[in-house]
Structures are given as structure tokens and as C-alpha cells.
Amino acid sequence: MNFPAPRPGSGRRFDVAIRGAGVVGQALALLLAKDRLRVALVGTPRSPQDTPDVRAYALNAASRDLLRTVRAWPDTDPADSRTPPITPVSAMQVWGDDGGELQFSADEQGADALTWIVDVPALEQRLNDAIGFQSGIERMAEAPPAALTVVCEGKRSRTREELGLEFEVRPYPHKAVAARLHCEQPHGGIARQWFSKGEVMALLPLGGPFGNSVALVWSVPAEQADAWLQADPTTFTQAVQARCAQALGHMHMESPAQAWPLELARAQRWIARTAQGGVALAGDAAHTMHPLAGQGLNVGLADAAELARVLQAREYWRELGDLKLLRRYERARAAEVSAMGWVTDGLFGLFSHGDARVQALRNWGLSGFDRSGPLKHWIARQAMGQPRV
């Protein structure tokens, strides 16, 4: 990837300055520029010299539609011989630790896919390309004066701390271990997840519907995660195969394993007003949650979509940094994000509990939910980003 060097601040006042050039920040910049706002994108995107990102994003229909709107969805070219950057998920299978089982399928939901697994570098490249064609966006190294500053710097945001916006953090005793694996058997477009012995493991399909590669996301106690990073590849893959009951046959590693701490966090206030203008938080700067539901980036992109909607619908006389205007965004997003965080936190607590009675109850509940009909359908549509049916 070849990225243009960010320009220093020019002293001109922009409509919006976005601090953070990750996926959420870039998507928001494209949405706002589409509405003819002058946008400064502050920060440097990932470059080819950075450590390769082995993660893969599970994006729902709402996220796909947003990225298509700004021409940043990395569609597969039928004439391209390279590995497809998008893999539609036709089904999801979830297993508990004592016989509980839950299944979702796209056919049941009347959809083409439950979600799409998107390769991170491909998405970043498409976003960068789209920004290169958008004259309303300027990349900068420093934040210029702007009516509104949106902080998308991630969970360790320095700007949020400087503004005194409180960020409550509750660390989990787990880390997420991620790696790319090649499997003996094709994945068939199925996302698989196991809740076992207090751990959560997911194998996300990669390389198109008929691929043999998967993205591993494995939530394990922090000490075990550190040990896995030091383990030799054979020991590591044998452990993965054992945890997933050889679901895809023999495996070998396509990338070194990486790990990061897990936590539940959220900002108490998402907006502020300074002498320079309004401020709003979005993405991981406003919230983080356990990845077991695969909704982290979907929630961040939903922040971008809602903020763009609120700004576009503002009264003609109201300034972009008006605190009353920004409260509309905060109210719309804070409740939904809190609910999603509560769900993921509750699931993690339930399946990390070691009591045998709780184990029996949760597995009974998992299988019972699989037979719940309308409730299961409703939950599936929420996760797919299609709440209205």
C-alpha cells in the first residue's frame, strides 16, 4: 500500500477534524465529505512496513451498506486470481462445553449471508483509495481548527484524556490470541465458535466460500495467552485442533500468533464543548467490548453512520459543534452500545463460570434458544444489522 504523507496543519478552519485514521475514522471522513463538509483526517494509516494484522473483521449488512455508500467495500473481482478479500458466512455453529449447541443459517433468515469476513489490509486499502479520490478530505499530521473534532483514536486515546472525558475500564482476565491457519478441510463458509473450559474460540472463514484458511480468535486466560505466543507452531496448532475437535482436520499456521488484552470500557460522556468547538467520541475511543459476538467494528461504524446522519439533518442555522446537536448523537448511540456491552459481558461471565450447575444450565439454555423460533430470528437480525424485517 502506498499512502500519501499527511500534510501539516495549514491554519485554515475545517468543518470537521477527525483524530484517528483507522477504519472508523476513514469511513466517517468519507461520509461527511459526501455531504460536502470540509474534513481534515489527522493521523497516519497503517503502512506495509507495520507488523501484519492477522485479524479479520466480521461485518454485518449495515456496515457493508455504509462502506458501499462511500465506495470502500472491497468487492471481489471475478477476473482477479488473488485470494478473495471477502468471505460470506452462510452459517454459524456454536457449541457449549457440555453438549449445548446453537446454529444460525442465512437461508433461515432469508439473506445472502449472515455476515461477511473481511480481510483487514484489503479494507484499509479500499478506504485509502476512496479518500484519495475525495477532494473534500485532507490528510494532516496535526489537527487544524475545526467547528467539530471527532476523536477516533482508539481505546488509548490521548485526546480523550486531555479533554477529561472519563473512560471506565474493566479488564477481563483474558487476552485474545489471533492467528491465520490453513486447514486440511474447506470451511464451507461456516463460522464456528466454541465455549469450553472458560475459554472462547472462534474460527472465521477466509479466502472465499471454498477456502481452506481461517482466522482464529481465541479468548484465554492472560498467562495462557503469553505461553501460546512462545509455543512452537506444532504445539499451538495441535492445541487448536484439540479444542475444536478436529472440525477442519489438520492445521498449520500461516502467520505468527498475536495477542492483546481484553476489556469492557465505555466513556461516561461522548461529547464536549471547548473554546475551539465541539467534540464527539466514536469507535473504540467511546467503547470497547469482548470480541465473542464479533460486533466491535460494526458498533464503531454504526457510530460513524449515526453521527453523519445527525450532522446532515441539523437545522440550517445550527453549528456543527453545537452541544445540543451532539447530544442527539450521544443519546442515539450510548444506549445501544451499553446494551451490546452488557450482552457480551453477560455471555463471557456465564461461560467462564466453573460451577457444574451453571454449566448444565447454560448448555440447556443454549440448546433451548436454538429452538426458540421468533426470538432466535429476532436476535439474528439484530446481529446482522437488519433489525427491521
C-alpha positions as CSV (number, residue, x, y, z in Angstrom):
1,M,0.0,0.0,0.0
2,N,1.3,3.5,-0.8
3,F,-0.1,6.2,1.4
4,P,0.3,9.9,0.9
5,A,2.3,11.7,3.6
6,P,0.0,13.7,5.9
7,R,0.1,17.4,5.5
8,P,0.9,19.7,8.4
9,G,-1.9,21.9,9.6
10,S,-2.5,24.9,7.3
11,G,-4.2,27.2,9.7
12,R,-7.5,27.1,7.7
13,R,-10.6,26.2,9.7
14,F,-12.3,23.0,8.6
15,D,-15.8,21.9,9.2
16,V,-14.7,18.6,10.9
17,A,-11.3,17.4,12.1
18,I,-11.2,13.6,12.7
19,R,-8.4,12.5,15.0
20,G,-7.6,8.9,14.1
21,A,-7.1,7.3,10.6
22,G,-8.3,3.8,11.4
23,V,-11.3,2.2,9.7
24,V,-13.9,4.2,11.7
25,G,-12.2,7.5,11.2
26,Q,-11.7,7.0,7.5
27,A,-15.3,5.8,6.9
28,L,-16.6,8.8,8.8
29,A,-14.4,11.2,6.8
30,L,-15.9,9.7,3.6
31,L,-19.5,10.0,4.8
32,L,-19.0,13.7,5.9
33,A,-17.2,14.6,2.7
34,K,-20.1,13.1,0.7
35,D,-22.3,15.7,2.4
36,R,-19.9,18.4,1.2
37,L,-18.2,19.1,4.5
38,R,-14.5,20.1,4.6
39,V,-12.8,17.3,6.5
40,A,-9.3,17.1,8.0
41,L,-8.2,13.5,8.7
42,V,-5.5,13.6,11.3
43,G,-3.1,10.6,11.7
44,T,-1.2,8.1,9.6
45,P,-2.9,4.9,8.3
46,R,-1.1,1.5,8.6
47,S,1.7,1.0,6.1
48,P,3.2,-2.1,4.6
49,Q,6.2,-1.7,7.0
50,D,3.9,-2.2,10.0
51,T,3.5,-5.6,11.6
52,P,1.0,-7.6,9.5
53,D,-2.5,-7.5,11.0
54,V,-3.7,-11.1,11.3
55,R,-7.2,-10.1,12.4
56,A,-10.3,-10.3,10.2
57,Y,-13.4,-8.2,10.6
58,A,-16.9,-9.7,10.8
59,L,-19.1,-7.0,9.1
60,N,-22.8,-7.1,9.1
61,A,-25.2,-5.8,6.4
62,A,-25.4,-2.3,7.9
63,S,-21.6,-2.0,7.8
64,R,-21.5,-3.4,4.3
65,D,-24.1,-0.9,3.1
66,L,-22.2,2.0,4.7
67,L,-18.9,1.0,3.0
68,R,-20.7,0.6,-0.3
69,T,-22.2,4.1,0.1
70,V,-18.7,5.5,0.2
71,R,-17.3,3.1,-2.4
72,A,-14.9,1.4,0.1
73,W,-16.4,-2.1,0.1
74,P,-13.6,-4.4,-1.2
75,D,-15.7,-6.4,-3.7
76,T,-14.1,-9.4,-5.3
77,D,-13.3,-9.1,-9.0
78,P,-14.2,-12.3,-10.8
79,A,-11.2,-11.9,-13.0
80,D,-8.8,-11.4,-10.1
81,S,-6.8,-14.6,-9.4
82,R,-5.8,-13.5,-5.9
83,T,-7.4,-14.7,-2.7
84,P,-10.8,-13.1,-2.3
85,P,-10.8,-10.4,0.4
86,I,-14.4,-11.1,1.4
87,T,-15.9,-14.4,2.6
88,P,-19.7,-14.5,3.0
89,V,-20.8,-16.5,6.1
90,S,-23.6,-18.8,5.1
91,A,-24.0,-20.4,8.6
92,M,-22.7,-20.1,12.2
93,Q,-22.3,-23.0,14.5
94,V,-21.9,-22.5,18.3
95,W,-21.0,-25.3,20.8
96,G,-21.1,-25.2,24.6
97,D,-18.9,-27.3,26.9
98,D,-21.4,-30.0,27.7
99,G,-23.5,-30.7,24.6
100,G,-25.2,-27.4,24.1
101,E,-25.4,-26.3,20.5
102,L,-26.8,-23.4,18.6
103,Q,-26.9,-22.9,14.8
104,F,-27.8,-20.0,12.5
105,S,-28.1,-20.0,8.8
106,A,-28.5,-17.4,6.1
107,D,-31.3,-19.4,4.5
108,E,-33.3,-19.3,7.7
109,Q,-33.0,-15.5,7.7
110,G,-33.8,-15.1,4.0
111,A,-30.4,-13.5,3.5
112,D,-27.4,-14.0,1.2
113,A,-25.1,-14.1,4.2
114,L,-25.3,-13.8,8.0
115,T,-22.2,-11.6,7.9
116,W,-19.0,-11.1,5.8
117,I,-15.5,-11.8,7.0
118,V,-13.3,-9.1,5.5
119,D,-9.5,-9.1,5.3
120,V,-8.1,-6.1,7.2
121,P,-5.4,-4.9,4.7
122,A,-7.9,-5.1,1.8
123,L,-10.4,-3.0,3.6
124,E,-7.8,-0.4,4.6
125,Q,-6.5,-0.2,1.0
126,R,-10.0,0.4,-0.3
127,L,-10.7,3.1,2.3
128,N,-7.4,4.8,1.4
129,D,-8.2,4.7,-2.3
130,A,-11.6,6.2,-1.8
131,I,-10.1,9.0,0.3
132,G,-7.6,9.7,-2.5
133,F,-10.5,10.4,-4.9
134,Q,-12.4,12.6,-2.4
135,S,-11.3,16.3,-2.7
136,G,-13.2,17.2,0.4
137,I,-10.7,15.3,2.7
138,E,-7.2,16.4,3.5
139,R,-4.8,14.2,5.5
140,M,-2.8,16.1,8.1
141,A,-0.2,15.4,10.7
142,E,-1.7,17.9,13.2
143,A,-5.3,18.8,14.0
144,P,-6.3,22.1,12.4
145,P,-9.0,24.4,13.7
146,A,-12.5,22.9,13.1
147,A,-16.1,23.5,14.2
148,L,-16.2,19.9,15.3
149,T,-13.5,17.5,16.3
150,V,-14.3,13.7,16.3
151,V,-12.0,11.5,18.3
152,C,-11.4,8.1,16.7
153,E,-8.0,7.4,18.2
154,G,-8.9,4.0,19.8
155,K,-9.2,2.9,23.4
156,R,-6.0,4.6,24.5
157,S,-7.0,8.0,23.1
158,R,-4.7,10.8,24.3
159,T,-7.2,13.5,23.1
160,R,-10.0,12.0,25.2
161,E,-7.7,12.0,28.3
162,E,-6.7,15.6,27.6
163,L,-10.4,16.7,27.5
164,G,-11.1,15.0,30.8
165,L,-13.7,12.7,29.3
166,E,-13.9,9.8,31.8
167,F,-13.4,6.3,30.4
168,E,-14.3,3.5,32.7
169,V,-12.3,0.4,32.1
170,R,-12.9,-3.1,33.5
171,P,-10.2,-5.5,32.3
172,Y,-11.0,-9.1,31.7
173,P,-8.7,-11.8,33.0
174,H,-8.3,-13.0,29.4
175,K,-6.3,-12.0,26.3
176,A,-7.3,-12.6,22.7
177,V,-5.0,-14.7,20.7
178,A,-5.2,-14.4,16.9
179,A,-3.6,-16.2,14.0
180,R,-4.2,-17.3,10.5
181,L,-4.5,-21.1,9.9
182,H,-4.7,-23.3,6.8
183,C,-6.9,-26.3,7.3
184,E,-7.0,-29.7,5.7
185,Q,-10.7,-29.4,5.0
186,P,-12.5,-26.4,3.4
187,H,-14.5,-24.3,5.8
188,G,-17.6,-24.2,3.6
189,G,-18.4,-20.6,4.5
190,I,-19.3,-21.5,8.1
191,A,-18.2,-19.5,11.2
192,R,-17.5,-21.8,14.1
193,Q,-17.4,-21.0,17.8
194,W,-16.7,-23.0,21.0
195,F,-17.3,-22.1,24.6
196,S,-15.3,-24.6,26.5
197,K,-13.5,-24.7,29.9
198,G,-13.9,-20.9,30.4
199,E,-12.4,-20.1,27.0
200,V,-14.0,-18.8,23.8
201,M,-12.6,-19.9,20.4
202,A,-13.8,-18.8,17.0
203,L,-12.7,-19.9,13.6
204,L,-13.7,-17.4,10.9
205,P,-13.7,-18.4,7.3
206,L,-11.3,-16.7,4.9
207,G,-10.4,-16.9,1.2
208,G,-13.9,-17.0,-0.2
209,P,-16.7,-19.6,0.1
210,F,-14.5,-22.5,-0.9
211,G,-11.4,-21.5,1.0
212,N,-9.3,-23.5,3.5
213,S,-8.0,-20.7,5.6
214,V,-9.5,-19.4,8.8
215,A,-8.9,-16.5,11.2
216,L,-8.5,-17.8,14.8
217,V,-9.7,-15.6,17.7
218,W,-9.1,-17.4,21.0
219,S,-10.0,-15.8,24.3
220,V,-7.9,-17.5,27.0
221,P,-6.5,-16.5,30.5
222,A,-3.7,-14.0,30.1
223,E,-1.0,-16.3,31.4
224,Q,-2.0,-19.0,28.8
225,A,-2.1,-16.4,26.0
226,D,1.5,-15.4,26.8
227,A,2.5,-19.1,26.8
228,W,0.9,-19.7,23.4
229,L,2.9,-16.8,21.9
230,Q,6.1,-18.6,23.0
231,A,4.9,-22.1,21.8
232,D,6.2,-23.7,18.7
233,P,3.7,-23.8,15.8
234,T,3.1,-27.5,16.0
235,T,2.2,-27.4,19.7
236,F,0.0,-24.4,19.1
237,T,-2.0,-25.9,16.2
238,Q,-2.4,-29.2,18.0
239,A,-4.0,-27.4,20.9
240,V,-6.3,-25.5,18.5
241,Q,-7.3,-28.8,16.8
242,A,-8.0,-30.4,20.2
243,R,-10.2,-27.5,21.3
244,C,-12.3,-27.6,18.1
245,A,-12.4,-31.4,18.0
246,Q,-10.6,-31.6,14.6
247,A,-13.6,-29.8,13.0
248,L,-11.5,-28.9,9.9
249,G,-8.8,-31.6,10.1
250,H,-5.1,-31.0,10.3
251,M,-4.0,-27.3,10.5
252,H,-0.8,-25.4,10.0
253,M,0.0,-21.8,10.8
254,E,0.0,-19.2,8.0
255,S,1.1,-16.4,10.4
256,P,2.7,-16.0,13.8
257,A,0.2,-15.7,16.7
258,Q,-0.6,-12.2,18.1
259,A,-2.4,-11.3,21.4
260,W,-3.9,-8.3,23.1
261,P,-5.7,-7.6,26.4
262,L,-9.5,-7.7,26.6
263,E,-11.6,-5.3,28.5
264,L,-15.1,-3.8,28.8
265,A,-14.9,0.0,28.6
266,R,-17.1,3.0,27.8
267,A,-17.0,6.8,28.1
268,Q,-19.3,8.4,30.6
269,R,-19.7,11.3,28.2
270,W,-19.3,11.1,24.4
271,I,-19.4,14.8,23.7
272,A,-17.9,18.0,25.0
273,R,-17.5,21.7,24.1
274,T,-14.2,23.6,24.1
275,A,-13.2,27.1,23.2
276,Q,-12.3,25.8,19.8
277,G,-15.5,23.9,19.0
278,G,-17.5,20.8,19.7
279,V,-16.0,17.3,20.4
280,A,-17.5,13.9,19.9
281,L,-16.1,10.4,20.5
282,A,-16.6,7.4,18.2
283,G,-15.4,3.9,17.8
284,D,-13.0,2.4,20.4
285,A,-12.4,5.9,21.8
286,A,-16.0,5.7,23.1
287,H,-16.4,2.0,23.9
288,T,-14.8,-1.5,23.8
289,M,-16.3,-4.9,24.4
290,H,-15.4,-8.6,24.4
291,P,-15.0,-9.9,20.8
292,L,-17.1,-13.0,21.3
293,A,-20.0,-11.6,19.4
294,G,-17.9,-10.1,16.6
295,Q,-19.6,-6.7,16.8
296,G,-16.8,-4.4,17.7
297,L,-16.2,-2.7,14.3
298,N,-19.9,-2.9,13.4
299,V,-20.7,-0.8,16.5
300,G,-17.9,1.6,15.6
301,L,-19.2,2.0,12.1
302,A,-22.7,2.5,13.4
303,D,-21.3,5.4,15.4
304,A,-20.0,6.9,12.2
305,A,-23.3,6.4,10.4
306,E,-25.3,8.0,13.2
307,L,-23.0,11.0,13.6
308,A,-23.1,11.7,9.9
309,R,-26.9,11.4,9.9
310,V,-27.3,13.8,12.8
311,L,-25.0,16.3,11.2
312,Q,-26.7,16.0,7.8
313,A,-30.2,16.5,9.4
314,R,-29.2,19.5,11.5
315,E,-31.2,22.8,11.3
316,Y,-29.6,25.1,8.8
317,W,-28.8,27.7,11.5
318,R,-27.2,25.2,13.9
319,E,-23.4,25.0,14.1
320,L,-21.7,21.6,13.7
321,G,-20.2,21.8,17.2
322,D,-23.5,22.8,18.9
323,L,-23.7,20.7,22.1
324,K,-27.5,20.2,21.7
325,L,-26.9,18.8,18.3
326,L,-24.2,16.5,19.5
327,R,-26.4,15.2,22.3
328,R,-28.7,13.8,19.7
329,Y,-25.8,11.6,18.6
330,E,-24.9,10.7,22.1
331,R,-28.4,9.7,23.1
332,A,-28.9,7.6,19.9
333,R,-25.7,5.6,20.4
334,A,-24.9,5.3,24.1
335,A,-27.9,3.2,25.0
336,E,-27.4,0.7,22.1
337,V,-23.7,0.4,22.8
338,S,-24.3,-0.2,26.5
339,A,-26.8,-2.9,25.7
340,M,-24.4,-4.7,23.4
341,G,-21.6,-4.4,26.0
342,W,-24.0,-5.9,28.6
343,V,-24.8,-8.8,26.4
344,T,-21.2,-9.7,25.6
345,D,-20.1,-9.2,29.2
346,G,-23.0,-11.4,30.4
347,L,-22.1,-14.2,27.9
348,F,-18.5,-14.1,28.9
349,G,-19.4,-14.3,32.6
350,L,-21.8,-17.1,32.1
351,F,-19.5,-19.3,30.1
352,S,-16.4,-18.6,32.3
353,H,-18.2,-19.8,35.4
354,G,-16.9,-23.1,36.6
355,D,-19.8,-24.3,38.7
356,A,-21.2,-27.6,37.4
357,R,-24.8,-26.4,38.0
358,V,-24.2,-23.2,36.0
359,Q,-22.6,-25.3,33.2
360,A,-25.6,-27.5,32.9
361,L,-28.0,-24.5,32.9
362,R,-26.1,-22.6,30.3
363,N,-25.9,-25.6,27.9
364,W,-29.6,-26.3,28.4
365,G,-30.2,-22.6,27.6
366,L,-28.0,-22.7,24.5
367,S,-29.9,-25.6,23.1
368,G,-33.3,-24.2,24.2
369,F,-32.5,-20.9,22.5
370,D,-31.7,-22.8,19.3
371,R,-35.4,-24.0,19.3
372,S,-36.9,-20.6,20.3
373,G,-38.1,-19.7,16.8
374,P,-39.1,-16.0,16.7
375,L,-36.7,-14.9,19.5
376,K,-33.8,-16.6,17.7
377,H,-34.8,-14.9,14.4
378,W,-35.0,-11.5,16.1
379,I,-31.6,-11.8,17.7
380,A,-30.1,-13.0,14.4
381,R,-31.5,-10.0,12.6
382,Q,-30.1,-7.6,15.2
383,A,-26.6,-9.1,14.9
384,M,-26.9,-8.9,11.1
385,G,-27.6,-5.2,11.2
386,Q,-31.1,-5.7,9.9
387,P,-33.4,-5.1,12.8
388,R,-36.4,-4.4,10.6
389,V,-38.0,-7.4,8.8
